[in-house]
């Protein structure tokens, strides 16, 4: 995959039986949406009357890059009036068949002490499911087990590896924002790109003015805001780009772009700091705070 190519098919499909793991499914989906946004699908068995099931499920799976199968202690149990697992009329059977036919990675999640069904009791077309590595999801250790599910899905979908700072940030502030970051991640990365470009243009303009006026050219006004000093604009734009890039790394589609922008913004900040130190070192009676004093703005040549 190209470094800057947006990731496609980043949806997650959650398959479960209502009579078996409905409570866990709803709780799991809520948490997954906080990280992965609205591209988390489940409840295909609640398709509106009259809708073409095969068409809807095909369209849903076409958006997905991974499938989570919740397996409880009653996953294989069916009422006498219901089609058994393996029957083409059973919805869970159809969901798993679509996943297998679509070559989607499957993540089995064993709920509250359930065990992985053995190959001998699974339908022949799904016998290989028993060989998949499963993740336990227990009430007594839900948060820790949930993290394992998140990390596995992130690895499958190609998400960014969260740094220690990012993990701390998400743990502290995640509950306040819910899935907001994930829903608007594209816009967040767009803002970071705009900030980095703004800072870059201001730096280029500063270089031209400095070549004409010397370091006092740093007191010319910003191209975007005539009441702001040029170097002040660089710091504002670059810090904004870095912050939005940091938030944008939650996006599976755009985290690579966000990471590149963070690198560019950091370089712009460092260059602006070097210019500030050069000003203090070379201009008599100069102070760093002069570069934040809008009263010192001079006209550009």
N, C-alpha and C positions, 0 to 999 in steps of 0.2 A: 504494500500500500504506500502511495506517495505520502510524504510527510505532511503536505498541506491539502490533501484530498479529503473532503468531508466524509465521515463514516456513514455508510448507508445501512439500512435494515438494523436499526438499533432498538427495535421494540422487544418487549419481553412478554411472553404469553404464559399465564399461570393456569394450569389445569388442576381441577380438584373436584371431588364429589361433595355435594351439599350435605348429604347425610353423614359424611365422614369428617371433613375438615373445613366446613364453611367458616367457622369463627377464625381459625388460623389464616385462611385465605384472605379474608377481608383485612385483617391486621397486617399481614405480610405485604399485601398490595399497597396499603396506605404508606408503609415505610419505604417500599421500593419507589413509589412515585415521588417521595421526598428527594430521592437521589437521581432517579432516571427520568423524571417528568411524567407527562401523560401518555408516554409510549409504553404503558404497562396495561396489558389486556387480560380480561378474564370474564367469566359469566357468559360464554358463548351460548350456553344452554338457555339464556334468557332472551334469545333472538325474538324479535316481534313476530306475531302470527302472520303468516303469509310470506315472510321473507325466505329467500332461497338459502338454506343452511350452507350448502356446499360453496356457493358463491361468497357468502359473508365470511366463512372461515378461511377460504382461500385468500381473500383480500386481507384478512387480519394477519395470517401467517406470512404473507408476502412482505409485511412491514417489520417482521420480527427477526432477531438474530439469535434468540435463545428461548428455550421452553423450560419452565419450572413445573414439575409434577409433584403435587402434594400427596403423599401416601400415608394414610392413617391406618389404624388397626382394622377398619372396616372397608378398606379401599376395594377389595375384591368381592365383598358381600353385596348381594342384590336380592331384592324381593322377588318372590316367585313370578309376579306379574311384570317384572322389568327384564329387559334383555341383559344377559350376563356380559361380563367383560370379555372382549374378543368377538362379540356379535357386532355385525356392521351397523345395527340400529342403536348401539350403545354410544352415547355422545363422547365419553372419555376415550373409547376405542377409536372413534373417528378423529378426535383431536391428536392422539398419539400417532395414528397412522399418517395424518397430514404432516406431523413433525418429522417422522421418519422419512417420508417421501420427499420432504423438502430439505433433507440432510441438515436439519437444525440441531445444534448441540442441546442435549437434554440434561437437566440437572434434577435428579430425584431428591426430594426433601422428605425425610421421615419424621412424622409428627408425633410428639409425645410418646416415644418408646416403641413406635411401630418398627417392624423389620422389613428389609427388602424381600419381596416375594422371590422364591426360588424359581429357577428355570423350569422345574418340573410342573409347577402349577400355573405358569403363564401360558397364554396362547402361543403357538409356535412362531407366529409372525413377530411376537414381541419378546421372545425368549432372551434376546441379548440385553434387555433392560436390566436383568438381574446382575449383569457384569459391570454396570455403571457404578462409579463411586458416589455414594449418597451422603447428604449432609443432614445431621440431626437438628430438629427444631423443637425445643422443649420449653414448656412454660416456665420452668425453674431457672432456665438460663437463656431466655428469649433474646436478650440484647446481644449476648456473645454469639449465639448461633446465627442471629440475623446478620451480624457482621461477616460471618463466614459465607453466607449466601450472597451478600453484596459483593464481597471480594471475588468470589467465583464468577459471578455474572459480569463484573467489571473486567475481569481478565478475558472472558469469552468475547465481550463486545469491544474490547480494545480501549477501555477507559484509562485515564491517566492514573498513575500510581500516586496516591495521596501522600503528601509529605506529613511529617509530624505536626507542623503548623496548621496545615489544612485539616487534619483530623481533629485538632483542638478547636479550630474555628467552627467546623461543622457540628461538633458535639455541643459547643456553647451556644451558637447562634442558629443552628439548624432548626430547632423547635419553633423559633419565632417566625421564620420565613417559610416553613413548610416546603412545598414544591415550587415556590416562586422562582428561585434561581434556575431550576431545571426547565421550567416553562418558558422563560425568556432568555435562555442562555445564548441564543443566536444574537439577540439585541445587545446583550451584555458584551459579547466579544466584539460586536460592531462598534460599540462605544470605545472599547479599548484600542481598536485599530485607528479610530478617528483621533483619539488623544495622542497616540504615538506619531501619527502623521503631522498633527498640529505642532508637536514639539520639534519634529524634524525640520519642518518648514521654518519655524522660529530660529532654530539653530543655524540653518543655512543663511537666513537673513542676517543673523548676528555676525556670522563670519564675514559677510560682504561689508557690513557697516564697520566692523572692527578693522578690516583691511584699509578702510578709508579714514577712519577717525581714531583708530587705536582703541584701547580698552574702554575709553569713555563712551564708545559707541553702544555699550551695554545699557546706557540710559535712554536709548531710543525706544519709542512705544511699540507694544506688541502689534502684530498685523491684525489680530482678531479683536483686540480691545485696546483702543488708544489711551486708556487711562491705566494701563498696566505695563510695567517695565518688561522688556523683552525676555530677560533671563527669568523673571518671575513667571512669565507665561510658559516658559519651557518647563520649569519645575511643576507648575500646576497641571499642565497637560500630561507630562510624563508620569507624575505620581498617580493621576487619574487613570492613565492607561495601564499602569502596573496593577492598581487595585481592581479595575474591571477585568483585567486578564486573569488575576488570581481567582476571582469569582467565576469567570468563564471556564476555568479548568474543570468544573463540574460537568460540562457538556461533553457527551461522548462524541458527538459529531464534530465539535469545534475546539476541543481541548488542545490540539496540536497548534492551531492558530493562536490560541490564547497564550500558550507557552512561548511561542516565538515573539509575540508582542511584548510579553513581560521581559524578555531578554533585550529587545530593542529599547524599551522604556528605561530599563536599568542602565543601559549604556548612555542614554540621553541624560539621565540624572547625574551619572558620574562625570560626563563631559561638562555639564552645567556647573557642577561643584568645582571642577578644575579651572573653569573660566573665572569663577568667583574668587578662588584663591590667587589666581594670577592677577586679578584686579587689585586685591588687597596688597599683594607683594610688590606691585610695580607702580601703583598710583599713590603719590604722597597723601598722607592723612586719610586714606581710604578705610572704610569700615564695611564689613559684610552687610550690615543692616541698610547701608545706602542702596543696595540692590533691591530692597523691598519698599523704599520710600518713593511713592508715586509723585511727590512734589519735585523730584529731581529729573523727571522726564524731560528730555530735550528733543527737538525736532530732528527727524531723520534727514539726511542730506538729499 
